[in-house]
Amino acid sequence: MRVVRRPLHRDEFDHELVWLVISVGAFAAGALWLRFGLPTMRCPFLAMTGYPCLTCGATRSSIAFAHGHFAAAVNWNPLATLGLCALVLFDVYALVVLLARTPRLRMVDWSAGEKTLVRTGAVSLLLLNWAYLLAHHGQY
């Protein structure tokens, strides 16, 4: 795998613009949802089994994160908090490259081994996060 910095090609999908708009839109929609006091969804897996699912606590983690309560966000769902940190970094990067019209970062030439490593790492993170949630399921 190589990380290259190059201008956006004419017919290339603009990841920075699309994902920035989606993430900011999702944040705004969530903020409005909570502002109007609309109900949040309860986890059906938790309701049926009494145990948290892979993403239990992600909404509470996101709310804590948005209020700057990072320790509480990690406590609710560490992987969701890590994802939110990555999203904030990506959004800052996307905003900078869009406003400055600078070349974009792209990861190219992935080997089969690198793809397998990333997949294995992602599944491992999900399982570790779920183990954490199961160990702390009394808070749900």
SVG drawing of the C-alpha trace seen along z (x, -y; Angstrom):
<svg xmlns="http://www.w3.org/2000/svg" viewBox="-40 -28 44 42">
<polyline fill="none" stroke="black" stroke-width="0.4" points="0.0,0.0 1.1,-3.5 -0.3,-6.8 -0.2,-9.3 -1.1,-12.9 -2.7,-13.9 -5.3,-16.2 -8.9,-14.9 -9.5,-13.5 -12.3,-15.0 -14.7,-11.9 -13.4,-10.7 -15.7,-10.3 -15.2,-13.2 -14.9,-11.3 -14.0,-14.3 -17.1,-16.3 -19.6,-13.5 -18.5,-12.2 -18.1,-15.7 -21.6,-16.6 -23.0,-13.2 -21.2,-13.5 -22.2,-17.1 -25.7,-16.4 -26.0,-13.4 -24.6,-15.5 -27.2,-18.2 -30.0,-15.7 -29.1,-14.1 -28.8,-17.4 -32.2,-18.4 -33.7,-15.1 -32.4,-15.4 -33.3,-19.1 -37.0,-18.4 -37.0,-15.6 -37.8,-12.8 -37.5,-9.3 -34.3,-7.3 -34.4,-3.8 -33.9,-1.0 -31.6,1.9 -33.8,4.9 -30.9,7.3 -30.5,6.0 -34.2,6.1 -34.4,9.8 -31.2,11.1 -30.3,8.8 -26.8,8.4 -25.5,5.5 -25.0,5.8 -21.9,4.7 -23.0,1.1 -24.8,0.7 -24.0,-2.6 -23.0,-4.3 -25.7,-6.8 -25.0,-7.7 -21.3,-7.8 -21.9,-10.2 -24.0,-12.5 -21.2,-12.5 -18.6,-13.1 -20.6,-16.0 -20.8,-17.6 -17.0,-17.2 -17.4,-14.4 -14.7,-12.2 -14.2,-9.9 -18.0,-9.2 -18.0,-8.6 -15.2,-6.0 -17.1,-4.4 -20.3,-4.0 -18.6,-2.6 -14.8,-2.8 -15.0,-1.8 -17.7,-4.4 -15.5,-7.1 -12.5,-6.0 -14.6,-6.2 -15.9,-9.7 -12.3,-10.9 -11.3,-9.5 -14.4,-11.2 -13.5,-14.6 -9.9,-14.3 -11.3,-13.3 -13.7,-16.2 -11.0,-18.7 -8.8,-17.2 -11.8,-17.2 -12.6,-20.8 -9.0,-21.9 -8.6,-20.2 -12.0,-21.4 -11.4,-25.0 -7.8,-25.2 -8.4,-23.0 -5.3,-21.1 -4.4,-17.5 -6.1,-14.7 -4.6,-11.8 -5.3,-8.4 -4.3,-4.9 -3.4,-2.8 -1.8,0.5 -3.1,2.6 -1.7,6.1 -3.8,9.0 -2.0,9.4 -2.7,5.7 -6.4,6.1 -6.5,9.2 -4.7,7.4 -7.2,4.5 -10.2,6.9 -8.7,8.9 -8.0,5.8 -11.5,4.4 -13.1,7.7 -10.7,7.9 -11.6,4.3 -15.4,5.2 -14.9,8.3 -12.7,6.5 -15.3,3.7 -18.1,6.3 -16.1,8.0 -15.8,4.7 -19.5,4.0 -20.4,7.5 -18.0,7.0 -19.7,3.7 -23.3,4.7 -24.6,3.7 -24.5,0.0 -27.1,0.7"/>
</svg>
